[in-house]
């Protein structure tokens, strides 16, 4: 887990931010989660979830090398 040197708190991204960054729909994110091909979110509450920015960056990098 990569930490921000100023705050030492990992950057968390909500579903809306994740969809904007990867330019995919919510449905495709959940479809890939079900397939096991997308990073798992961490749960931030009863219904809340967020992704670590470092996990998302690693996933994007792996997609670049696979293409």
ABEGO torsion letter per residue (X at the ends): XBBBAAAGBBBBBBAAAAAAAAGBBAAAAAAAAAAGABBBBBBAEAABBBBBAAAAAAAAAAAAAAX
